Amino acid sequence: MKIKPLNDRVLVVRIEEEQKTAGGIIIPDTAKEKPQEGKVVAVGPGKIGDDGKRVPVEVKEGDRVLFSKYAGTEIKIDGVEHVFMREDDILGVLE
């Protein structure tokens, strides 16, 4: 299934964190928090500014991003969990 986000929306797939601590202790699923890091899968064309012109989105497909903890709406696409969010919910791009 293909989804094209509208306006300043971004589709992100979460990147899972390590299952172990630095000391080698395995973290059970019940104790893990959802990761706040992901990879941008699709990007909308941008929102319409006050002057009527489209303002392009700063992130692009393939970028690795950090986003706020309660950002966006979670959806499943082909069995994989994705997060639909506004560009404003993205805190930064990892290089």
C-alpha positions, -999 to +999 in steps of 0.1 A: +000+000+000+013+035-009+004+066+012+012+101+002+010+126+031-008+159+026+004+194+035+032+193+062+025+158+073+054+132+075+052+094+077+078+079+099+087+043+108+102+038+143+137+025+146+139+000+174+165+005+201+189-021+215+175-050+235+204-049+260+219-023+283+256-015+282+262-040+310+246-068+290+212-069+308+184-078+285+154-054+287+120-071+286+093-058+263+071-046+292+099-023+305+107-007+272+094+026+261+085+033+225+115+047+206+114+084+197+137+079+168+126+070+133+132+070+095+111+093+073+093+071+048+071+098+030+068+136+031+039+159+020+044+189-003+044+214+026+018+237+041+003+269+026+017+300+042-001+332+051+008+347+017-008+318-001+025+302-012+035+266-003+062+263+023+082+232+016+089+206+043+126+207+056+129+169+061+132+144+032+126+107+027+154+086+043+162+112+070+167+098+105+147+120+129+140+125+166+104+133+175+084+142+206+072+114+228+034+117+221+037+129+185+014+119+157-010+091+151+001+055+150-011+034+120-002+000+106+008-004+070+013-039+057+018-051+093+045-025+101+038+003+127+042+038+114+036+073+128+019+101+109+029+134+123+032+171+115+066+185+106+064+206+139+065+174+159+100+166+146+126+178+170+157+173+148+175+154+121+203+130+130+234+131+108 
